[in-house]
Amino acid sequence: MVMLKRYHRLPKSFRLRLGVLAAAVLAAAGPACAAVSVYEAIDRAQPAIVKIYGAGGLRGLEPYQSGLLVSADGHVLTVFSYVLDTDAIAATLADGRRFEARLLGADPRLEVAVLKIDAADLPHFDLQRAVELEAGARVLALSNLFGVATGDEPASVQHGFVSVKTRLQARRGVFETTYDGPVYVLDAVTNNPGAAGGALVARGGELAGMLGKELRNARNNTWLNYAIPISELRESVEAIGAGGFVARPAEPEGKPARGWTLARLGIVAVPDVVEWTPPYVDSVRPGSPAARAGLRPDDLVVLVGDRLIRSCKALNEALEHVDCEDPLNLTVQREQELVEFVLEASNEENSGQP
Amino acid sequence: MRAAIGIYLLLAATSTALADVDPAVLEAEARRIAVIDRAKDSVLAVFSADGKGGGSGVVISPDGYALTNFHVAKPCGNAMKCGMADGNVYDAVIVGVDPTGDVALVKLFAPDGNGDFPHAELGDSDDVRLGDGALVMGNPFLLASDFQPTVTYGIISGVHRYQYPAGTLLEYADCIQTDASINPGNSGGPLFNAAGRLIGINGRASFDKRGRVNVGVGYAISINQIRNFLGCLHGGRIVDHASLGATVGFDGEGRVVVIDILEDSDAYRRGLRYDDEIVSFGGRPITTPNGFKNVLGIYPKGWRVPLSFRRGGRRYDVLVRLAGVHSEGELIEKTLGRSARPPMPIPEPDGEPGGEGERPRGDHSPKDRQQPIPMPGGKRGPQPPSGKQPPMPAVVQKHFEERRGYANFYFNRLHRKRVWDAWAASGSLAQAADDWTIAGPLEGGGRFRCEIGDGGAAIDLPAGRTEWKAGEELGEATRLPGQRPEAVRGGFLPALYLWRRLAVEGPEGFGEVYYLGTAPLADVDGLSDVLVGLHAGAECWFFFAPDDGRLLALEMFAEENADPCEVLLSEYRQVGESTLPGRMEVRGGDDLYGVFQVEQFDLETEKSAGR
């Protein structure tokens, strides 16, 4: 207050210059300089952190991870992982309430998933207002790493900085993931069981990224601490909300008279022995549409069109809904890449038997 | 002043722009440096007598008492060496241990005998919040060959965290989680808050695929838990943790309810039943089963703590006595038995840093995830203890007494004498070798008269006279008008007899008397010193005020698994040379047996007056 009074007594030209300088200093200090205490930042973020429980429990595969509420009526952003490979996904909110969660959809290219719980008026992050970060930005990572917190106990908070923003797959095959977009590399040890899906927030509590899965660099055996910027995820989240990338069971209506089948495609899948057998290609019939398109054994089918495929059963169902006279868009995971194919019937096959 | 700083900032911005640092940052840095500089002096590097690495510790009082982990102290044996930031090595002796909670109290000895050790100021761990700055100090990887502690900084990541027992023993309840680096060698060392006050003792971390090195998640035992145990630890004891005699879990609606309860537990006697909802425990609201275990984990066996529960819409508030987790034999075995396992290999102080060279291991079993931090492995793997320990230094020998069931009986003897001397000084009952007569009005009408002697005790009440002879079964009940006879089992008379016996015979003559430590007493602020006397199959707890040594209460347990007879003494007044209680309130279980106003308290009979 004292400073302001003196300011007004200064000559106008000087005031102008001071004003410009003040703006420059404030701008250089960064967006979070408006003294938000670390406690306030944590308080802003904690209510939207979700503890997710699902499949797992074997060595090295913990049955839990973290998630973020991104809508008031219960959309939860998280990583697409083995934890979600079950019908019995549970989500515990920051206030301790436990909900059944269902997978709304997942984008296997980004390894991001959206769950849905049945609730209203929930505290949540607004993805549209997520911030971008530069190297050197102070951050907090909130997650339920090691599953330490249960019920209404607060998620764990770690502090750190963004070391660099870079592309993940500088060289293919280095990291065991299909994601090859930009990431924030962090100096906080977020690469821990249960942390994936947690929140990376800027110093003022604004959401900046989602903590990534446990990733090991295959060449030097080091583990990467990273988060995916929200800006990379927004489109997929919107697409999932609009009905894309979903794994919903197919509606009976709208099924064509003659849909595609694995046999027609020339694909032999692995034996369907468990409830959620992952749809790997076992072999490809020479000369078939699949062979012509370039599919190979060990390819894992992840998408038929934009429909998420999570099991052999789902694959068969999805194929039935595409007319066999139409080309079939198939996305497979081959090692650490996602590859898209278009499969078409040849003229001889169409005129042959079904 | 603010204007000057403001103008300085702006002018600084014109000249060198980003090269100048905000004075607030420099101030914060200077404060942190000052805090660290002061705190480091109390930090210890703990070694076994033959110089092999153990871990870290912290001095908490000027006479040299220090805290560390049980799993650090145990492999060192009863005598250890502690290096401090002044570059010196001090001899230390084990005082008391809490094996389940992984805490040990040791005492350092100054070579000139004058204790003026730099020590840490204890903080309040219940004040700790997520996001608080935190400092960890100690000797990770045994880097500090000059005993200057390594300092790491982070924030508090979580509070009131529950960590399941590793193996069969160590359970970290209600601990503080931090992302300040805690590594092998940090065990037993201090966790300071940003002001340099001691808020925890580091001891565990979550380890995973990278082997035993920090991955951003470390845990410290809260200082408030340690405070609860401190009196017992000072008493040279092996302290057991508490159990309620009931287990809790979530019901289908997310409430915390009793899922199992022992009928002979104190909780059952206080009315707790299967399916009751736990509302609060130890004064803390309970919302998860882990939250319940957290509260249980901070108390020693034998304490009495408040419990609130709900049934059918009605709330019940009671005080429950906490039983132990282990039987005495079990606890001793577990404490001693740990050395039968190959101890964590103790590398040479100037050897490899250990953890860095380890490959990530594929061992991901849940039990291995949260581990007490052992010393670094070394490539050869675990080795048996290297031959005999060198003989105990003279100063340590003087302060150590072996006795089964105690970590160091020397200190128990010391405190037993301290409490007895304070009592004797406060009231001087010891001279009264003759029979006692206590008489006066009963609250509620009528008069009473007690006679207590070497042979037993007797009481005259409006309803009649009851006598009890020492040696008789401690199962006599005495009826007061309007009271149920079973209101006091093992009764009032034996309690009076034991009171006089302690006063007259002293702790050595009584039978077996030991110093329990400190414990809370209903309606009394703070903790009381407790002596426990065992005689004729009964166990009697004597509660003394720590400041003036007065006897505040007796609790006499005629049998296990039954409510004791409680005698609360108050309204002390001067009678001749003695200070004697003016009021005795006698309770049994949930019932008030009677309130006795003491008009007359004679320490000799008419017979002896004539001698």
Interface residues (C-beta under 8 A of the other chain):
Chain A: V2 M3 R6 L18 L21 A22 A24 V25 A28 S37 V38 Y39 A41 I42 R59 G60 G96 R97 R98 L140 L145 F146 V148 A149 T150 G151 D152 E153 P154 S156 V157 Q158 H159 A188 V189 T190 N191 N192 P193 E214 N221 W223
Chain B: R2 A3 G6 I7 L9 L10 A13 T14 A17 L18 R129 L130 G131 G154 I155 I156 S157 G158 H160 R161 Q177 D179 S206 D208 K209 R210 N214 V215 G216 V217 F250 G254 T287 T288 P289 N290 G291 R359 P360 G362 H364 S365 R369 Q370
